[in-house]
Amino acid sequence: MNMNTVSKITAILMLVTSLALTSCSKEEEMGCWPPLDVPGDSANVIMIFNATTNGQPLELLKNFKDPLGRTMQVELLKFYVSNVFVSFNGASTLLKKAALVILVDPNVTDTTKKHNEIALKIPYGNYDRITFSVGLDVVQNAGDPTKYPSAHPLSINQNTYWDAWGKYKFFMIEGKGDWDGDGTLTNIYGYHTGFDECYRSISFEKMLTLDATNSNETLNVNFEVNDVFFGKDTLDMKLHPSWHGDINTIETAFIISDNFQEGLRLN
Amino acid sequence: MRNILILLSFMFILLSCSKEEKEDLPKDPIILPPYNPTYVDLNDRLPSYLPRMDIPADNKTTIEGIELGRALFYEPLLSGDGTQSCGSCHNQSYGFTDNGKKFSTGIDQVEGNRNSMQIINAGLRTSFFWDGRAATLEDQAFGPVTNPIEMHEKWPRAVAKINDISTYREMGYKAFGVVQLDSVLISKAIAQFERSIISGNSKYDRWKKGEYQMTPQEDYGRKLFNKDRDEIRDSLGNVIQVIPGADCFHCHGDLSDFTDNLFHNNGMDEIFTDPGREKVTGNAYDRGKFKVPTLRNIEHTAPYMHDGRFKTLDEVIDHYSDGLVHSATIDPLMKNVDIGGVRLSLSEKAALKAFLLTLSDPDFLDNPDYSEPPPL
């Protein structure tokens, strides 16, 4: 190998190394829990996701009625929110790459953290729109969960990864129902949506003026659990009580994804 | 002379800081070598496709710590009558379970009520015991010594017996920089050893690395493992086709670790004699939930379930196929409970078993690094 070849290889290695280094953002190294750093003064904005059942706050294993009058319960409800932007006149600022929102999960025992809240830092200024997605974009969805520290939202410890398909679950809801009306909750349902096709983006008009006199804001994003099953489309939960990644029946996952997208409200 | 005084002062400070302050001083003094432990990153020993271990900041793994922990793991002096060690109920040849026994028997011949859990890739676990009552391996290792139905010893007595042996004091110094071990350090050393017990060279692992081609039966079993049982219905709701699946992956599928590290009620009982996770959390919705064990080396860890009720893998597969029963806290992932399970055919059961057998790792079961060391 002559010196010229060595020099070329060295140059290529340096280029590849520098590209790799610059493509690893600080946020990726640290995990996504802290808000993205933004230049200059910024406001602290909390995005809170709230679920209701017939207008009442959702609670683990609390009975409620679906639109058909059947009793049901929720035992697990969590989902990814990603690519949170605010914008003004079409110019957008990225605030959060990914967060895992947990509304109901009996396995989460850490009550010191509010698992339904996402902390955002937004530069002072005027904004007219907030946009976010449910699920993970193609790049994040193809990520390797072993590369993330255990507290990271994309870590394997979040129990949101499908090893069999090498993809993340976007939206998970599980529980029991009484479909035959015999007074016992013996029917089981569980839907874990995922795959890139289930990624959904939501955009709300929202006037925000953030400055030194208004540097703390709360954005409440609300939805009704029944709307997930009985929304734009209706899911026959008795006929299709589950979906866990079978591409042949992905229509079930589309119904859940579309209904949830449509059912979110910004208050 | 001045150096000797400094060394003596240093030793005095170390001794005065020991947890068991009332212990007698060592009988035979040791010559202290420099404290210079060799740190090791156990994650380097894991296959790349497994999750990473969270090593506690206050118990970094060292070669010396693992060596000490291994000796202590197999040390019967930690028990009340000097007959039982951790290794007595966690036999390497059985995937570190209790020699095929349903329940383990302590030094007082009292039988426990839960099956001895395996110790396989324990550094990846997020809780320990069937009910998850220990949050760390260090906490887990602390418990059995004083448990009256296990080793039934008092920590001060156990510590004194260990510190009476100069080799342990020497090993303790090399591992932790102190000349007298205490209960915390003993537990930490055992935890380091347990963390080092890694299985990653089964047929399945070699398949993951492209070094082994599964047989058609094993591969079909793998597909069943990772597949829901689905029913295709016509517009009237009649089942027109059943797509077989064993549904294992929900709880046993994460990243080749074969456990989600969570607690589930997997449909074994309608009424529970053992409350399981509820005993720890106090929440009724945790009744009958138990920790999901890894399936690695499952061929060697019989009998199965928290109470060892199933003697063979065939019985376990039969349970998930046809034996599920409903209860108030049954996991929503047991979605075929209404029909008893996933209803596998004989050939599907055989394929699933064939796949599970690919998780056996002879190198793990025979690894001399995990075996009982020569007497001190």
Contacts between the chains, C-beta under 8 A, distances in Angstrom:
chain1	res1	chain2	res2	distance
A	60	B	285	7.0
A	61	B	285	5.6
A	75	B	285	7.8
A	75	B	332	5.7
A	76	B	332	7.1
A	106	B	283	7.2
A	106	B	285	5.8
A	106	B	286	6.8
A	107	B	262	5.1
A	107	B	263	6.8
A	109	B	281	7.2
A	145	B	51	7.3
A	145	B	255	6.6
A	146	B	48	7.1
A	146	B	49	6.9
A	146	B	50	7.0
A	146	B	51	5.6
A	146	B	52	5.9
A	146	B	255	6.7
A	150	B	52	7.8
A	150	B	54	5.2
A	156	B	51	4.5
A	156	B	254	5.9
A	156	B	255	5.2
A	156	B	257	7.8
A	157	B	51	7.4
A	157	B	126	6.7
A	157	B	261	7.6
A	159	B	254	7.0
A	159	B	260	5.2
A	159	B	261	7.8
A	159	B	262	6.4
A	161	B	254	6.4
A	161	B	255	6.7
A	162	B	249	7.7
A	162	B	253	7.4
A	163	B	226	7.9
A	163	B	249	7.2
A	163	B	253	5.1
A	163	B	254	5.8
A	163	B	255	5.1
A	163	B	256	6.7
A	164	B	226	3.7
A	164	B	227	8.0
A	164	B	249	5.5
A	164	B	253	6.1
A	174	B	332	3.8
A	174	B	333	7.1
A	175	B	332	6.0
A	176	B	332	6.5
A	185	B	328	7.9
A	186	B	326	5.6
A	186	B	338	7.1
A	187	B	338	7.4
A	188	B	330	7.3
A	188	B	332	4.8
A	188	B	334	6.8
A	188	B	335	4.8
A	188	B	337	6.6
A	188	B	338	7.8
A	189	B	332	6.6
A	189	B	335	7.6
A	190	B	332	4.4
A	190	B	333	6.0
A	190	B	335	6.0
A	239	B	233	6.1
A	239	B	237	5.7
A	241	B	335	6.0
A	242	B	228	6.8
A	242	B	335	5.0
A	244	B	228	4.9
A	244	B	250	6.9
A	245	B	228	7.5
A	246	B	227	7.6
A	246	B	228	5.9
A	246	B	230	5.6
A	246	B	243	7.6
A	248	B	230	7.5
A	248	B	243	7.6
A	249	B	230	6.4
